[in-house]
Amino acid sequence: MGFVEFWNSAWDYLGELNTVSMIVRLLFAAIGGGLIGIERGYHGRAAGLRTHMLVCLGAALTALIGAYLSVEMAKNEINSDAQRTAAQVMSGVGFLGAGTILLKKGNNSQVTGLTTAAGLWATAAIGLAVGFGLYIPAFCTVAIVIVVFTLMSHVEFRMNRTRHRILVYLEIDSVNSVREIVEMLNTRFEAIETQITPPRSGTAPHVGVEALVRIPPKSTEEAKMVKLQAMEHVVYAIRMP
């Protein structure tokens, strides 16, 4: 028997639902989840190596159970749907992923952990694929997920730098100066969502202006606030949380 014949027969054997293929699928699931978990753990995320391995392994075992029950029930002419088991796994992992999402409060409130939660969800899908014997699609997905976590993070970082904006409040000395200030915000500072508000100081002639202004990659928030404060007719400028 040549190598090609041996490979084809071994591949067909692993595609069957037997004891050896079940063990191989579980091992592959643990390895695939571990590869993703190593990357997450290296960056100090809440869900790391062990979490991703367990999610992928548990999903694979669930898929195996569903596939096995489908085969056994079919022998007894009983209808069974393995896809229901997979659907329960995907919905259940959503609760686990929610535990990795955090809201940081302070001057800049932001939600973190969404990428890790999405990674857990994808890892569960990978485990299901391995459990159902879809080895090649599963490990192609592992490779793609790792690329997304590593290479795409740099692309996303560069994109965020180019569109980084902060919310600022300017108090204008007179209503007659508002139009000039707004036009300057739009042209010089690439402002969006400009809104006229009552003056925070309570001074009657003054007018408030809130706007999202862009921070160029080579500039800083402090430098931008200095330029805003230096604008004519601006009484004071502050950054809003």
C-alpha positions in Angstrom: 0.0 0.0 0.0 1.4 3.4 -1.1 1.4 6.5 1.0 -1.6 8.0 -0.8 -3.7 4.9 -0.3 -2.7 4.8 3.4 -3.5 8.5 3.8 -6.9 8.1 2.2 -7.8 5.0 4.2 -6.6 6.7 7.5 -8.6 9.9 6.6 -11.7 7.8 5.9 -11.2 6.0 9.2 -11.0 9.2 11.1 -14.1 10.4 9.4 -16.1 7.5 10.9 -17.6 7.6 14.4 -15.4 5.1 16.3 -13.4 5.2 19.5 -10.1 6.2 17.9 -11.6 9.0 15.8 -13.4 10.3 18.9 -10.1 10.5 20.8 -8.4 12.1 17.9 -11.1 14.7 17.6 -10.9 15.6 21.3 -7.1 15.9 21.1 -7.4 18.1 18.0 -10.0 20.3 19.7 -7.8 20.8 22.7 -4.8 21.7 20.4 -6.9 24.1 18.3 -8.3 25.8 21.3 -4.9 25.9 23.0 -3.3 27.6 20.0 -5.9 30.4 20.2 -5.6 30.5 24.0 -1.9 30.9 23.9 -2.2 34.1 21.9 -4.9 35.5 24.3 -3.0 34.5 27.4 0.2 36.1 26.0 -1.6 39.4 25.8 -3.0 39.0 29.4 -6.7 38.6 28.5 -9.2 37.3 30.9 -9.8 34.1 28.9 -6.4 32.4 28.2 -5.0 29.0 27.4 -7.0 26.8 29.7 -10.3 28.6 29.1 -10.0 28.3 25.3 -8.9 24.7 25.5 -11.8 23.8 27.8 -14.3 25.6 25.6 -13.1 23.9 22.4 -12.8 20.5 24.1 -16.3 20.7 25.6 -17.8 21.8 22.4 -16.2 18.9 20.5 -17.4 16.4 23.1 -20.9 17.9 22.9 -20.8 17.5 19.1 -19.6 13.9 19.5 -22.4 13.1 21.9 -25.0 14.6 19.5 -23.5 12.7 16.5 -23.3 9.4 18.4 -26.9 9.7 19.6 -28.1 10.5 16.1 -26.4 7.3 14.8 -27.7 5.1 17.6 -31.2 6.5 17.4 -31.2 6.0 13.7 -30.6 2.3 14.2 -33.8 2.2 16.2 -35.6 4.4 13.7 -35.9 7.3 16.2 -35.4 10.8 14.8 -32.6 12.8 16.4 -31.1 16.2 15.4 -27.5 16.7 16.3 -27.8 20.4 15.3 -29.9 21.1 18.3 -27.0 20.2 20.6 -24.6 22.4 18.6 -27.1 25.3 18.9 -27.2 25.0 22.7 -23.4 25.1 22.8 -23.3 28.3 20.8 -25.9 30.0 22.9 -24.3 28.8 26.2 -20.9 30.1 25.3 -22.5 33.5 24.9 -22.9 33.7 28.7 -19.3 32.7 29.2 -18.1 35.3 26.7 -20.2 37.9 28.5 -18.0 37.3 31.6 -15.0 38.6 29.7 -16.6 41.9 28.8 -15.7 44.7 31.2 -16.8 48.3 31.4 -13.9 50.6 32.5 -15.3 53.7 34.2 -13.5 57.0 34.6 -12.7 59.9 32.3 -12.9 57.6 29.3 -15.6 54.9 29.8 -15.1 52.1 27.4 -16.1 48.4 26.9 -13.2 45.9 26.7 -13.1 42.2 26.1 -15.4 42.0 23.1 -12.6 40.5 21.0 -11.9 37.8 23.6 -15.6 37.1 23.9 -15.9 36.7 20.1 -12.8 34.5 20.2 -14.4 32.2 22.7 -17.5 32.0 20.5 -15.4 31.1 17.5 -13.4 28.6 19.6 -16.7 26.8 20.5 -17.6 26.7 16.8 -14.2 25.2 16.0 -14.8 22.5 18.7 -18.1 21.7 17.2 -16.6 21.4 13.7 -13.9 19.0 15.0 -16.4 17.0 16.9 -18.4 16.5 13.8 -15.3 15.4 11.9 -14.7 18.6 9.9 -10.9 18.7 10.5 -9.8 20.9 7.7 -12.4 23.6 8.1 -11.8 23.6 11.8 -8.0 24.1 11.6 -8.3 26.6 8.8 -10.6 28.6 11.2 -7.9 28.3 13.9 -5.3 29.8 11.6 -7.6 32.6 10.5 -8.6 33.4 14.2 -4.9 33.6 15.1 -4.2 35.9 12.2 -7.2 38.1 13.2 -5.8 38.3 16.8 -2.3 39.1 15.8 -1.9 40.8 12.4 -5.3 42.5 12.3 -4.8 44.1 15.7 -2.0 46.2 14.2 -4.2 47.2 11.2 -7.1 48.1 13.6 -4.7 50.1 15.8 -3.6 52.2 12.8 -7.2 52.7 11.7 -8.2 53.9 15.2 -5.3 56.3 15.4 -6.4 58.0 12.2 -10.0 58.5 13.4 -9.3 59.1 17.1 -11.7 61.8 18.3 -12.5 63.4 21.7 -15.6 65.2 23.0 -14.9 68.8 23.9 -16.9 71.7 25.3 -16.1 75.3 24.3 -17.6 78.3 25.9 -18.0 81.2 23.5 -18.1 84.8 24.5 -21.1 85.8 22.3 -23.8 84.2 20.2 -22.5 86.3 17.3 -19.3 84.3 17.4 -20.9 80.8 17.3 -21.1 80.4 13.5 -17.4 81.4 13.1 -16.3 79.0 15.8 -18.4 76.1 14.4 -17.0 76.7 10.9 -13.5 76.7 12.3 -14.1 73.5 14.2 -15.3 71.8 11.1 -12.4 72.9 8.9 -9.4 73.0 11.2 -10.4 70.3 13.7 -12.6 68.0 11.5 -15.3 68.2 14.1 -18.5 66.2 13.9 -21.8 66.2 15.8 -21.4 69.9 16.8 -24.1 71.0 19.2 -25.0 74.4 20.7 -25.8 74.3 24.5 -26.4 76.7 27.3 -23.3 78.1 28.9 -22.0 76.0 31.8 -20.7 79.1 33.6 -24.2 80.6 33.6 -23.0 83.8 32.1 -25.8 85.2 30.0 -23.9 86.5 26.9 -21.9 83.2 26.7 -22.9 80.2 24.5 -21.7 76.6 24.9 -20.6 74.4 22.0 -20.0 70.6 22.2 -18.2 68.8 19.4 -16.2 65.6 18.6 -12.9 66.8 17.3 -10.2 64.6 15.5 -6.8 64.0 17.0 -4.2 63.4 14.2 -1.8 60.5 14.8 1.2 62.9 15.3 -0.7 65.1 17.8 -1.9 64.7 21.3 -5.0 65.5 23.2 -3.2 68.1 25.3 -1.9 69.9 22.3 -5.3 69.9 20.7 -6.9 71.4 23.8 -4.2 74.2 23.9 -5.1 75.1 20.3 -8.8 75.1 21.1 -8.3 77.3 24.1 -6.2 79.7 22.0 -9.1 80.3 19.5 -10.5 83.7 19.3 -13.8 84.2 21.1 -13.3 81.0 23.2 -13.5 81.8 26.9 -12.4 78.3 27.9 -12.2 74.8 26.5 -12.4 71.5 28.4 -12.5 67.8 27.5 -15.7 66.1 28.3 -15.7 62.5 29.8 
